[in-house]
């Protein structure tokens, strides 16, 4: 039996392989539009960096603006949270619990991969949780992005 965390890792790997393999066929897709993948990569990583700063400030409204309508937050040791409003409520609860415990969380993207069509992407990176005693617990994250009305929005946010 596969553990929940192993299942999430396998899902993330499958997504990464799928996005990497999604190459449009120029012979069958005459209307294909050239996508500047380097620019789109940065267009994903910049709001990811800002979201860490917003989280550190407790700016839930700023974080909410980055969420897709059907955003999913599959957090450790609890059922996934689905939908923008539910993810916003869960984020408020996480921030309140962390503040009560004297905990702070930050993260930094390492890399991002954008689909050749430019409508989906994921980024991953390292996270750090600073506990009340000053010790730091390191972790990682994976965020899946999608285009909504021409803007990158968080579709799923996995962390450990």
C-alpha positions in Angstrom: 0.0 0.0 0.0 1.4 3.4 -1.0 1.4 6.1 1.7 -0.4 9.4 1.1 2.9 11.3 0.8 4.2 8.8 -1.8 0.9 9.1 -3.7 1.3 12.9 -3.8 4.9 12.6 -5.0 3.8 10.1 -7.7 1.0 12.5 -8.8 3.5 15.4 -9.0 5.9 13.3 -11.1 3.1 12.2 -13.4 2.1 15.9 -13.8 5.7 16.9 -14.5 6.1 14.2 -17.1 2.8 15.1 -18.7 3.7 18.8 -19.0 7.1 18.0 -20.4 5.6 15.7 -23.0 2.9 18.1 -24.2 4.5 19.2 -27.4 2.1 20.7 -29.9 2.4 19.1 -33.4 3.0 22.0 -35.8 1.5 19.9 -38.7 -1.8 19.4 -36.9 -1.9 22.7 -35.0 -1.6 25.4 -37.7 -2.8 28.0 -35.2 -0.1 27.3 -32.6 1.2 30.4 -31.1 4.9 30.7 -30.1 5.3 30.9 -26.4 8.3 32.6 -24.8 8.9 29.8 -22.2 11.7 31.7 -20.4 9.5 34.7 -19.9 6.6 32.5 -18.8 8.9 30.7 -16.4 9.7 34.0 -14.7 6.0 35.0 -14.9 5.4 32.0 -12.7 8.3 32.3 -10.3 7.8 36.0 -9.6 4.4 35.6 -8.0 5.6 32.5 -6.2 8.3 34.6 -4.6 5.8 37.3 -3.7 3.4 34.7 -2.3 6.0 33.7 0.3 6.4 37.4 1.3 2.6 37.8 1.4 2.3 34.7 3.6 5.0 36.1 5.9 3.0 39.3 6.2 -0.3 37.5 6.7 -1.7 39.0 3.5 -4.4 36.5 2.8 -6.2 38.9 0.4 -3.0 39.0 -1.7 -2.7 35.2 -1.7 -6.4 34.9 -2.5 -5.9 37.0 -5.7 -3.4 34.3 -6.9 -5.8 31.4 -6.5 -7.6 29.7 -9.4 -11.4 29.4 -8.9 -11.0 25.6 -8.4 -7.8 25.8 -6.4 -6.8 22.7 -4.3 -4.7 22.6 -1.2 -3.8 19.0 -0.4 -2.0 19.6 2.9 -0.3 17.0 5.0 -2.4 14.9 7.5 -5.8 16.2 6.5 -8.2 15.9 3.6 -7.6 18.2 0.6 -9.2 21.7 0.6 -11.0 22.4 -2.6 -12.2 25.8 -4.0 -10.9 29.3 -3.7 -13.1 30.3 -0.7 -12.2 27.1 1.2 -8.4 27.5 0.4 -8.6 31.1 1.7 -10.3 29.9 4.9 -7.7 27.2 5.4 -4.9 29.7 4.8 -6.3 32.0 7.4 -6.5 29.1 9.8 -2.9 28.0 9.1 -1.6 31.6 9.6 -3.6 31.9 12.9 -2.3 28.5 14.2 1.3 29.4 13.2 1.1 32.8 14.9 -0.3 31.3 18.1 2.6 28.8 18.1 5.2 31.4 17.3 6.0 29.7 13.9 6.8 31.3 10.6 7.0 29.7 7.2 8.8 30.9 4.0 9.7 29.4 0.7 11.8 30.1 -2.4 11.2 28.6 -5.9 14.1 26.6 -7.4 12.7 26.1 -10.9 9.5 26.2 -12.9 8.4 24.3 -16.0 5.9 25.8 -18.4 3.9 23.7 -20.9 4.7 24.4 -24.5 1.2 25.8 -25.0 1.8 28.2 -22.1 -1.4 27.4 -20.3 -0.1 25.3 -17.5 3.0 25.3 -15.4 4.5 24.0 -12.1 7.2 25.4 -9.9 8.9 23.7 -7.0 11.3 24.8 -4.3 12.5 24.7 -0.8 10.5 25.7 2.3 11.6 26.6 5.8 9.5 26.5 8.9 11.0 28.4 11.8 9.7 27.2 15.2 9.3 29.2 18.3 12.6 28.0 19.7 14.4 29.3 16.6 15.0 25.8 15.1 14.3 25.4 11.4 12.5 22.5 9.7 13.2 22.3 6.0 10.7 21.0 3.5 9.7 21.3 -0.1 6.7 22.3 -2.2 5.2 21.9 -5.6 2.7 24.4 -7.1 0.6 23.8 -10.2 -0.4 26.9 -12.1 -3.0 27.4 -14.8 -4.1 30.4 -16.9 -7.4 32.1 -16.0 -8.3 35.2 -18.0 -4.7 35.5 -19.2 -3.2 35.4 -15.7 -1.3 32.7 -13.9 -3.3 31.3 -11.0 -2.5 28.6 -8.4 -4.5 25.5 -9.3 -2.9 23.2 -6.6 -0.4 23.8 -3.8 1.3 20.8 -2.3 3.8 21.1 0.6 5.5 19.1 3.3 
